[in-house]
Amino acid sequence: MTGAADYAHRSLANGSKSFSAAARLLPATARDDIARLYAWCRHCDDVIDGQVSGHGGARVEDAAERLAALTRKTDRVLAGEGTGDAVFDGFGAVAARHGISPRLVHDVLGGFAMDVDGARYATLDDLLLYCYGVAGAVGVMMALVLGVAPQDGDTLDRAADLGLAFQLTNIARDVVADAAVGRVYLPAQLLAAEGVAATPEAVADPANAAAAWRVADRLVGEAEHYYASAAVGVARLPYRAAWGIASAGAVYRAIGRRRRAGGPSALALRVGTSTADKAALIAGAAVTALVPEGPWHRRDRAGLWVRPPRP
């Protein structure tokens, strides 16, 4: 493993224990490139949040300027130029190898831009557009790395669905933590129906915990539709890839179900899965990945959010 690849794998291991465990099951030919893709996403997210300044760079206080710098650097590697930064150069090589289009990459950067702008989401569809940018488009890129043909639009739609499900789960898990840093991802329309304002103060108010939990629970229920649709695409992958992705789906899905089971009193607690839980879920995914069509599959995408067409 090269130094750059080793850095990418460390980024994956440190950034997402849930996905890192599943990624070890992926085919050896894909693991390095999946790690490089994740490292770029993680690095961009951390820079936008002001957690890191970039390799050897001075910290820039303005988030919009940080995003602009990331975009310029990303565009350089997509054009085939080197930057001397292993995260970006590695990502550029992955994009070139697997036919990841600049438009698809800019969908992800557009999701980061929504965070920079402090966007709030009026409706569930508005939120799903954000989820697509920061996670669904990444799912499409991962599918391309795993060998899905760019022309296989239905399978790429299912890959986007898995990203949507992951992000809806994350949002439901982190309602109070996000509010603590001034972010509200719960749709204002759903909050209003519960009598809660779409402000960090209102969402974090313990008096509104039951109402905020019901909205989070709605997102968990919505995620279930996207997990079921994604399962159809997962079943089309080669077995090792299917097992790895099905494992990641099982772990994230369990987080959503625990958020649901915890009820309003646990809304402020960050739910997760233990090492033993992950092992059991991964073992179960070894079986479900073998099934080309099961009762947990949603073959008809009617009524689900539709991603923008991308080459």
C-alpha positions as YAML, in Angstrom:
chain: A
units: angstrom
residues:
- id: 1
  name: MET
  ca: [0.00, 0.00, 0.00]
- id: 2
  name: THR
  ca: [1.40, 3.43, -0.90]
- id: 3
  name: GLY
  ca: [1.73, 6.24, 1.61]
- id: 4
  name: ALA
  ca: [-1.15, 8.09, -0.04]
- id: 5
  name: ALA
  ca: [-3.37, 5.01, 0.07]
- id: 6
  name: ASP
  ca: [-2.41, 4.40, 3.69]
- id: 7
  name: TYR
  ca: [-3.45, 7.97, 4.53]
- id: 8
  name: ALA
  ca: [-6.78, 7.42, 2.76]
- id: 9
  name: HIS
  ca: [-7.45, 4.25, 4.75]
- id: 10
  name: ARG
  ca: [-6.60, 6.03, 8.03]
- id: 11
  name: SER
  ca: [-9.01, 8.79, 7.09]
- id: 12
  name: LEU
  ca: [-11.74, 6.22, 6.53]
- id: 13
  name: ALA
  ca: [-10.98, 4.38, 9.78]
- id: 14
  name: ASN
  ca: [-10.95, 7.59, 11.83]
- id: 15
  name: GLY
  ca: [-13.88, 9.27, 10.11]
- id: 16
  name: SER
  ca: [-16.51, 6.55, 10.01]
- id: 17
  name: LYS
  ca: [-16.29, 3.44, 12.14]
- id: 18
  name: SER
  ca: [-19.60, 2.23, 10.70]
- id: 19
  name: PHE
  ca: [-18.48, 2.41, 7.08]
- id: 20
  name: SER
  ca: [-14.87, 1.47, 7.78]
- id: 21
  name: ALA
  ca: [-15.85, -1.94, 9.14]
- id: 22
  name: ALA
  ca: [-17.95, -2.66, 6.06]
- id: 23
  name: ALA
  ca: [-15.31, -1.33, 3.64]
- id: 24
  name: ARG
  ca: [-12.88, -4.05, 4.71]
- id: 25
  name: LEU
  ca: [-15.19, -6.55, 3.00]
- id: 26
  name: LEU
  ca: [-15.02, -4.86, -0.39]
- id: 27
  name: PRO
  ca: [-12.96, -6.40, -3.19]
- id: 28
  name: ALA
  ca: [-9.26, -5.65, -2.79]
- id: 29
  name: THR
  ca: [-9.23, -4.03, -6.23]
- id: 30
  name: ALA
  ca: [-11.74, -1.41, -5.06]
- id: 31
  name: ARG
  ca: [-10.75, -0.79, -1.44]
- id: 32
  name: ASP
  ca: [-7.98, 1.73, -2.10]
- id: 33
  name: ASP
  ca: [-10.09, 3.80, -4.48]
- id: 34
  name: ILE
  ca: [-13.09, 3.75, -2.13]
- id: 35
  name: ALA
  ca: [-10.77, 4.97, 0.64]
- id: 36
  name: ARG
  ca: [-9.40, 7.74, -1.63]
- id: 37
  name: LEU
  ca: [-12.93, 8.83, -2.49]
- id: 38
  name: TYR
  ca: [-13.90, 8.85, 1.19]
- id: 39
  name: ALA
  ca: [-10.73, 10.77, 2.13]
- id: 40
  name: TRP
  ca: [-11.61, 13.56, -0.32]
- id: 41
  name: CYS
  ca: [-15.19, 13.77, 0.99]
- id: 42
  name: ARG
  ca: [-14.05, 13.72, 4.62]
- id: 43
  name: HIS
  ca: [-11.33, 16.30, 4.03]
- id: 44
  name: CYS
  ca: [-13.70, 18.68, 2.25]
- id: 45
  name: ASP
  ca: [-16.29, 18.30, 5.00]
- id: 46
  name: ASP
  ca: [-13.71, 18.97, 7.72]
- id: 47
  name: VAL
  ca: [-12.31, 22.02, 5.91]
- id: 48
  name: ILE
  ca: [-15.81, 23.45, 5.42]
- id: 49
  name: ASP
  ca: [-16.48, 22.95, 9.13]
- id: 50
  name: GLY
  ca: [-13.20, 24.69, 9.97]
- id: 51
  name: GLN
  ca: [-11.77, 21.59, 11.65]
- id: 52
  name: VAL
  ca: [-8.68, 21.45, 9.43]
- id: 53
  name: SER
  ca: [-6.91, 23.98, 7.25]
- id: 54
  name: GLY
  ca: [-5.71, 21.64, 4.54]
- id: 55
  name: HIS
  ca: [-2.25, 20.20, 4.05]
- id: 56
  name: GLY
  ca: [0.25, 22.91, 4.89]
- id: 57
  name: GLY
  ca: [-2.30, 25.67, 4.34]
- id: 58
  name: ALA
  ca: [-3.16, 28.61, 6.55]
- id: 59
  name: ARG
  ca: [-6.57, 28.52, 8.17]
- id: 60
  name: VAL
  ca: [-9.16, 30.61, 6.30]
- id: 61
  name: GLU
  ca: [-11.87, 31.94, 8.59]
- id: 62
  name: ASP
  ca: [-14.55, 32.49, 5.93]
- id: 63
  name: ALA
  ca: [-16.36, 29.25, 5.05]
- id: 64
  name: ALA
  ca: [-17.26, 30.49, 1.56]
- id: 65
  name: GLU
  ca: [-13.59, 31.13, 0.85]
- id: 66
  name: ARG
  ca: [-12.71, 27.66, 2.14]
- id: 67
  name: LEU
  ca: [-15.29, 26.13, -0.21]
- id: 68
  name: ALA
  ca: [-13.99, 28.19, -3.14]
- id: 69
  name: ALA
  ca: [-10.44, 26.98, -2.48]
- id: 70
  name: LEU
  ca: [-11.61, 23.35, -2.28]
- id: 71
  name: THR
  ca: [-13.51, 23.77, -5.53]
- id: 72
  name: ARG
  ca: [-10.51, 25.23, -7.33]
- id: 73
  name: LYS
  ca: [-8.27, 22.42, -6.13]
- id: 74
  name: THR
  ca: [-10.84, 19.78, -7.07]
- id: 75
  name: ASP
  ca: [-11.31, 21.26, -10.53]
- id: 76
  name: ARG
  ca: [-7.55, 21.13, -11.07]
- id: 77
  name: VAL
  ca: [-7.34, 17.41, -10.42]
- id: 78
  name: LEU
  ca: [-10.45, 16.74, -12.51]
- id: 79
  name: ALA
  ca: [-8.63, 18.50, -15.35]
- id: 80
  name: GLY
  ca: [-5.68, 16.13, -14.90]
- id: 81
  name: GLU
  ca: [-3.38, 18.53, -13.07]
- id: 82
  name: GLY
  ca: [-1.40, 17.67, -9.97]
- id: 83
  name: THR
  ca: [-1.66, 19.65, -6.74]
- id: 84
  name: GLY
  ca: [0.95, 18.00, -4.53]
- id: 85
  name: ASP
  ca: [-1.85, 17.17, -2.09]
- id: 86
  name: ALA
  ca: [-2.35, 13.41, -1.74]
- id: 87
  name: VAL
  ca: [-6.05, 13.76, -0.90]
- id: 88
  name: PHE
  ca: [-6.86, 15.69, -4.06]
- id: 89
  name: ASP
  ca: [-4.42, 13.96, -6.38]
- id: 90
  name: GLY
  ca: [-5.71, 10.59, -5.21]
- id: 91
  name: PHE
  ca: [-9.30, 11.65, -5.80]
- id: 92
  name: GLY
  ca: [-8.44, 12.96, -9.27]
- id: 93
  name: ALA
  ca: [-6.92, 9.60, -10.17]
- id: 94
  name: VAL
  ca: [-10.05, 7.81, -8.94]
- id: 95
  name: ALA
  ca: [-12.32, 10.09, -10.97]
- id: 96
  name: ALA
  ca: [-10.26, 9.52, -14.11]
- id: 97
  name: ARG
  ca: [-10.13, 5.74, -13.64]
- id: 98
  name: HIS
  ca: [-13.85, 5.31, -13.08]
- id: 99
  name: GLY
  ca: [-15.44, 7.94, -15.30]
- id: 100
  name: ILE
  ca: [-16.68, 10.16, -12.47]
- id: 101
  name: SER
  ca: [-17.90, 13.31, -14.20]
- id: 102
  name: PRO
  ca: [-17.18, 16.86, -13.02]
- id: 103
  name: ARG
  ca: [-20.94, 17.50, -12.84]
- id: 104
  name: LEU
  ca: [-21.32, 14.65, -10.36]
- id: 105
  name: VAL
  ca: [-18.43, 15.96, -8.28]
- id: 106
  name: HIS
  ca: [-19.99, 19.42, -8.30]
- id: 107
  name: ASP
  ca: [-23.22, 17.92, -6.99]
- id: 108
  name: VAL
  ca: [-21.24, 17.02, -3.86]
- id: 109
  name: LEU
  ca: [-19.65, 20.45, -3.67]
- id: 110
  name: GLY
  ca: [-23.14, 21.91, -4.05]
- id: 111
  name: GLY
  ca: [-24.20, 20.00, -0.95]
- id: 112
  name: PHE
  ca: [-21.27, 21.50, 0.95]
- id: 113
  name: ALA
  ca: [-22.36, 24.93, -0.34]
- id: 114
  name: MET
  ca: [-25.74, 24.45, 1.33]
- id: 115
  name: ASP
  ca: [-23.97, 24.01, 4.66]
- id: 116
  name: VAL
  ca: [-21.80, 27.05, 3.99]
- id: 117
  name: ASP
  ca: [-24.92, 29.09, 3.25]
- id: 118
  name: GLY
  ca: [-26.56, 27.88, 6.45]
- id: 119
  name: ALA
  ca: [-29.49, 26.59, 4.44]
- id: 120
  name: ARG
  ca: [-32.71, 25.58, 6.17]
- id: 121
  name: TYR
  ca: [-35.08, 23.14, 4.53]
- id: 122
  name: ALA
  ca: [-38.75, 23.99, 4.15]
- id: 123
  name: THR
  ca: [-39.94, 20.62, 2.88]
- id: 124
  name: LEU
  ca: [-38.82, 17.02, 2.83]
- id: 125
  name: ASP
  ca: [-37.99, 17.34, -0.87]
- id: 126
  name: ASP
  ca: [-35.74, 20.30, -0.07]
- id: 127
  name: LEU
  ca: [-33.95, 18.19, 2.52]
- id: 128
  name: LEU
  ca: [-33.59, 15.28, 0.09]
- id: 129
  name: LEU
  ca: [-31.84, 17.58, -2.39]
- id: 130
  name: TYR
  ca: [-29.30, 18.37, 0.33]
- id: 131
  name: CYS
  ca: [-28.99, 14.68, 1.22]
- id: 132
  name: TYR
  ca: [-28.32, 13.92, -2.43]
- id: 133
  name: GLY
  ca: [-25.50, 16.47, -2.56]
- id: 134
  name: VAL
  ca: [-23.64, 15.35, 0.54]
- id: 135
  name: ALA
  ca: [-24.37, 11.61, 0.36]
- id: 136
  name: GLY
  ca: [-26.46, 10.44, -2.61]
- id: 137
  name: ALA
  ca: [-24.00, 11.72, -5.21]
- id: 138
  name: VAL
  ca: [-21.20, 10.08, -3.22]
- id: 139
  name: GLY
  ca: [-23.15, 6.81, -3.43]
- id: 140
  name: VAL
  ca: [-23.25, 7.16, -7.20]
- id: 141
  name: MET
  ca: [-19.48, 7.71, -7.29]
- id: 142
  name: MET
  ca: [-18.90, 4.66, -5.11]
- id: 143
  name: ALA
  ca: [-21.07, 2.57, -7.41]
- id: 144
  name: LEU
  ca: [-18.94, 3.65, -10.36]
- id: 145
  name: VAL
  ca: [-15.79, 2.66, -8.46]
- id: 146
  name: LEU
  ca: [-17.37, -0.74, -7.76]
- id: 147
  name: GLY
  ca: [-17.88, -1.30, -11.48]
- id: 148
  name: VAL
  ca: [-21.46, -0.18, -12.16]
- id: 149
  name: ALA
  ca: [-21.64, 1.08, -15.74]
- id: 150
  name: PRO
  ca: [-22.29, 4.83, -16.18]
- id: 151
  name: GLN
  ca: [-25.17, 3.87, -18.50]
- id: 152
  name: ASP
  ca: [-26.90, 1.77, -15.82]
- id: 153
  name: GLY
  ca: [-29.09, 4.57, -14.58]
- id: 154
  name: ASP
  ca: [-31.40, 2.42, -12.47]
- id: 155
  name: THR
  ca: [-28.57, 0.88, -10.45]
- id: 156
  name: LEU
  ca: [-26.99, 4.31, -9.99]
- id: 157
  name: ASP
  ca: [-30.37, 5.60, -8.79]
- id: 158
  name: ARG
  ca: [-30.34, 2.83, -6.17]
- id: 159
  name: ALA
  ca: [-26.82, 3.85, -5.13]
- id: 160
  name: ALA
  ca: [-28.05, 7.41, -4.64]
- id: 161
  name: ASP
  ca: [-30.96, 6.03, -2.62]
- id: 162
  name: LEU
  ca: [-28.53, 4.39, -0.19]
- id: 163
  name: GLY
  ca: [-26.75, 7.70, 0.29]
- id: 164
  name: LEU
  ca: [-30.08, 9.42, 0.93]
- id: 165
  name: ALA
  ca: [-30.96, 6.77, 3.51]
- id: 166
  name: PHE
  ca: [-27.59, 7.17, 5.25]
- id: 167
  name: GLN
  ca: [-27.95, 10.95, 5.46]
- id: 168
  name: LEU
  ca: [-31.54, 10.84, 6.68]
- id: 169
  name: THR
  ca: [-30.33, 8.46, 9.38]
- id: 170
  name: ASN
  ca: [-27.48, 10.80, 10.33]
- id: 171
  name: ILE
  ca: [-29.87, 13.75, 10.57]
- id: 172
  name: ALA
  ca: [-32.33, 11.82, 12.74]
- id: 173
  name: ARG
  ca: [-29.45, 10.68, 14.97]
- id: 174
  name: ASP
  ca: [-27.90, 14.14, 15.42]
- id: 175
  name: VAL
  ca: [-30.92, 16.43, 15.88]
- id: 176
  name: VAL
  ca: [-29.82, 17.95, 19.20]
- id: 177
  name: ALA
  ca: [-26.09, 17.90, 18.40]
- id: 178
  name: ASP
  ca: [-26.73, 19.79, 15.16]
- id: 179
  name: ALA
  ca: [-28.94, 22.32, 16.94]
- id: 180
  name: ALA
  ca: [-26.13, 22.92, 19.44]
- id: 181
  name: VAL
  ca: [-23.95, 24.25, 16.60]
- id: 182
  name: GLY
  ca: [-26.74, 26.28, 15.03]
- id: 183
  name: ARG
  ca: [-27.90, 23.82, 12.40]
- id: 184
  name: VAL
  ca: [-31.44, 22.62, 11.77]
- id: 185
  name: TYR
  ca: [-31.93, 19.98, 9.11]
- id: 186
  name: LEU
  ca: [-35.45, 18.89, 10.11]
- id: 187
  name: PRO
  ca: [-37.88, 20.27, 7.49]
- id: 188
  name: ALA
  ca: [-39.68, 23.40, 8.67]
- id: 189
  name: GLN
  ca: [-42.98, 22.10, 7.30]
- id: 190
  name: LEU
  ca: [-42.80, 18.98, 9.44]
- id: 191
  name: LEU
  ca: [-41.72, 20.95, 12.51]
- id: 192
  name: ALA
  ca: [-44.56, 23.44, 12.01]
- id: 193
  name: ALA
  ca: [-47.06, 20.59, 11.94]
- id: 194
  name: GLU
  ca: [-45.77, 19.71, 15.43]
- id: 195
  name: GLY
  ca: [-45.94, 23.32, 16.62]
- id: 196
  name: VAL
  ca: [-42.15, 23.80, 16.70]
- id: 197
  name: ALA
  ca: [-40.23, 26.64, 15.05]
- id: 198
  name: ALA
  ca: [-37.37, 25.68, 12.72]
- id: 199
  name: THR
  ca: [-34.73, 27.30, 14.94]
- id: 200
  name: PRO
  ca: [-31.87, 25.67, 16.84]
- id: 201
  name: GLU
  ca: [-33.24, 26.98, 20.14]
- id: 202
  name: ALA
  ca: [-36.70, 25.51, 19.58]
- id: 203
  name: VAL
  ca: [-35.42, 22.16, 18.32]
- id: 204
  name: ALA
  ca: [-33.03, 21.78, 21.27]
- id: 205
  name: ASP
  ca: [-35.60, 22.87, 23.86]
- id: 206
  name: PRO
  ca: [-36.35, 19.85, 26.10]
- id: 207
  name: ALA
  ca: [-40.00, 20.98, 26.13]
- id: 208
  name: ASN
  ca: [-40.11, 20.20, 22.41]
- id: 209
  name: ALA
  ca: [-38.30, 16.85, 22.63]
- id: 210
  name: ALA
  ca: [-41.39, 14.75, 21.89]
- id: 211
  name: ALA
  ca: [-42.32, 16.87, 18.88]
- id: 212
  name: ALA
  ca: [-38.76, 16.95, 17.51]
- id: 213
  name: TRP
  ca: [-38.47, 13.20, 18.03]
- id: 214
  name: ARG
  ca: [-41.65, 12.63, 15.99]
- id: 215
  name: VAL
  ca: [-40.12, 14.58, 13.10]
- id: 216
  name: ALA
  ca: [-36.86, 12.63, 13.43]
- id: 217
  name: ASP
  ca: [-38.91, 9.44, 13.52]
- id: 218
  name: ARG
  ca: [-40.57, 10.52, 10.28]
- id: 219
  name: LEU
  ca: [-37.11, 10.80, 8.69]
- id: 220
  name: VAL
  ca: [-36.20, 7.31, 9.92]
- id: 221
  name: GLY
  ca: [-39.39, 6.00, 8.34]
- id: 222
  name: GLU
  ca: [-38.58, 7.82, 5.11]
- id: 223
  name: ALA
  ca: [-35.08, 6.34, 5.12]
- id: 224
  name: GLU
  ca: [-36.59, 2.85, 5.22]
- id: 225
  name: HIS
  ca: [-38.06, 3.36, 1.74]
- id: 226
  name: TYR
  ca: [-34.63, 4.32, 0.39]
- id: 227
  name: TYR
  ca: [-32.86, 1.41, 2.12]
- id: 228
  name: ALA
  ca: [-35.39, -0.95, 0.52]
- id: 229
  name: SER
  ca: [-34.85, 0.58, -2.92]
- id: 230
  name: ALA
  ca: [-31.06, 0.51, -2.51]
- id: 231
  name: ALA
  ca: [-31.17, -3.21, -1.70]
- id: 232
  name: VAL
  ca: [-32.20, -3.88, -5.31]
- id: 233
  name: GLY
  ca: [-29.03, -2.22, -6.58]
- id: 234
  name: VAL
  ca: [-26.82, -3.87, -3.97]
- id: 235
  name: ALA
  ca: [-28.01, -7.30, -5.15]
- id: 236
  name: ARG
  ca: [-26.67, -6.51, -8.63]
- id: 237
  name: LEU
  ca: [-23.10, -6.05, -7.42]
- id: 238
  name: PRO
  ca: [-20.48, -8.83, -7.35]
- id: 239
  name: TYR
  ca: [-20.74, -10.72, -4.08]
- id: 240
  name: ARG
  ca: [-17.85, -9.14, -2.14]
- id: 241
  name: ALA
  ca: [-18.99, -5.66, -3.11]
- id: 242
  name: ALA
  ca: [-22.61, -6.53, -2.30]
- id: 243
  name: TRP
  ca: [-21.61, -7.89, 1.11]
- id: 244
  name: GLY
  ca: [-19.60, -4.78, 1.99]
- id: 245
  name: ILE
  ca: [-22.30, -2.33, 0.93]
- id: 246
  name: ALA
  ca: [-25.10, -4.42, 2.47]
- id: 247
  name: SER
  ca: [-23.11, -4.42, 5.73]
- id: 248
  name: ALA
  ca: [-22.82, -0.63, 5.72]
- id: 249
  name: GLY
  ca: [-26.54, -0.40, 5.05]
- id: 250
  name: ALA
  ca: [-27.36, -2.78, 7.89]
- id: 251
  name: VAL
  ca: [-25.24, -0.82, 10.38]
- id: 252
  name: TYR
  ca: [-26.72, 2.56, 9.47]
- id: 253
  name: ARG
  ca: [-30.24, 1.14, 9.37]
- id: 254
  name: ALA
  ca: [-29.74, -0.19, 12.90]
- id: 255
  name: ILE
  ca: [-28.78, 3.30, 14.06]
- id: 256
  name: GLY
  ca: [-32.06, 4.68, 12.71]
- id: 257
  name: ARG
  ca: [-34.06, 1.94, 14.36]
- id: 258
  name: ARG
  ca: [-32.34, 2.66, 17.68]
- id: 259
  name: ARG
  ca: [-33.17, 6.33, 17.36]
- id: 260
  name: ARG
  ca: [-36.79, 5.29, 16.83]
- id: 261
  name: ALA
  ca: [-36.79, 2.81, 19.73]
- id: 262
  name: GLY
  ca: [-35.18, 5.28, 22.15]
- id: 263
  name: GLY
  ca: [-38.16, 7.61, 22.07]
- id: 264
  name: PRO
  ca: [-38.20, 11.33, 22.95]
- id: 265
  name: SER
  ca: [-36.26, 10.92, 26.20]
- id: 266
  name: ALA
  ca: [-33.20, 9.73, 24.25]
- id: 267
  name: LEU
  ca: [-33.28, 12.44, 21.57]
- id: 268
  name: ALA
  ca: [-30.23, 14.21, 22.99]
- id: 269
  name: LEU
  ca: [-28.22, 10.98, 23.15]
- id: 270
  name: ARG
  ca: [-26.06, 9.92, 20.21]
- id: 271
  name: VAL
  ca: [-27.09, 6.39, 19.32]
- id: 272
  name: GLY
  ca: [-24.73, 3.95, 17.66]
- id: 273
  name: THR
  ca: [-23.77, 0.30, 17.39]
- id: 274
  name: SER
  ca: [-21.21, -1.64, 19.41]
- id: 275
  name: THR
  ca: [-18.43, -3.74, 17.93]
- id: 276
  name: ALA
  ca: [-20.46, -6.86, 18.72]
- id: 277
  name: ASP
  ca: [-23.52, -5.34, 17.07]
- id: 278
  name: LYS
  ca: [-21.53, -4.52, 13.95]
- id: 279
  name: ALA
  ca: [-20.16, -8.07, 13.79]
- id: 280
  name: ALA
  ca: [-23.67, -9.52, 13.97]
- id: 281
  name: LEU
  ca: [-25.03, -7.12, 11.36]
- id: 282
  name: ILE
  ca: [-22.13, -7.85, 9.01]
- id: 283
  name: ALA
  ca: [-22.70, -11.59, 9.43]
- id: 284
  name: GLY
  ca: [-26.37, -11.12, 8.60]
- id: 285
  name: ALA
  ca: [-25.47, -9.06, 5.54]
- id: 286
  name: ALA
  ca: [-23.35, -11.96, 4.28]
- id: 287
  name: VAL
  ca: [-26.61, -13.84, 3.82]
- id: 288
  name: THR
  ca: [-28.84, -11.03, 2.56]
- id: 289
  name: ALA
  ca: [-26.23, -10.09, -0.06]
- id: 290
  name: LEU
  ca: [-26.73, -13.54, -1.60]
- id: 291
  name: VAL
  ca: [-30.46, -12.98, -2.18]
- id: 292
  name: PRO
  ca: [-31.23, -11.41, -5.58]
- id: 293
  name: GLU
  ca: [-34.80, -10.56, -4.59]
- id: 294
  name: GLY
  ca: [-36.21, -10.55, -1.08]
- id: 295
  name: PRO
  ca: [-39.20, -9.11, 0.77]
- id: 296
  name: TRP
  ca: [-37.00, -6.22, 1.94]
- id: 297
  name: HIS
  ca: [-36.40, -5.08, -1.67]
- id: 298
  name: ARG
  ca: [-38.39, -2.22, -3.19]
- id: 299
  name: ARG
  ca: [-38.26, -2.72, -6.95]
- id: 300
  name: ASP
  ca: [-40.63, 0.13, -7.80]
- id: 301
  name: ARG
  ca: [-39.13, 3.58, -7.18]
- id: 302
  name: ALA
  ca: [-42.46, 5.36, -7.76]
- id: 303
  name: GLY
  ca: [-42.89, 8.13, -5.21]
- id: 304
  name: LEU
  ca: [-39.20, 8.30, -4.31]
- id: 305
  name: TRP
  ca: [-37.06, 11.38, -4.87]
- id: 306
  name: VAL
  ca: [-35.38, 11.46, -8.29]
- id: 307
  name: ARG
  ca: [-31.75, 12.51, -8.64]
- id: 308
  name: PRO
  ca: [-30.74, 14.90, -11.45]
- id: 309
  name: PRO
  ca: [-29.50, 13.09, -14.57]
- id: 310
  name: ARG
  ca: [-25.73, 12.94, -14.73]
- id: 311
  name: PRO
  ca: [-23.35, 11.40, -17.28]
...
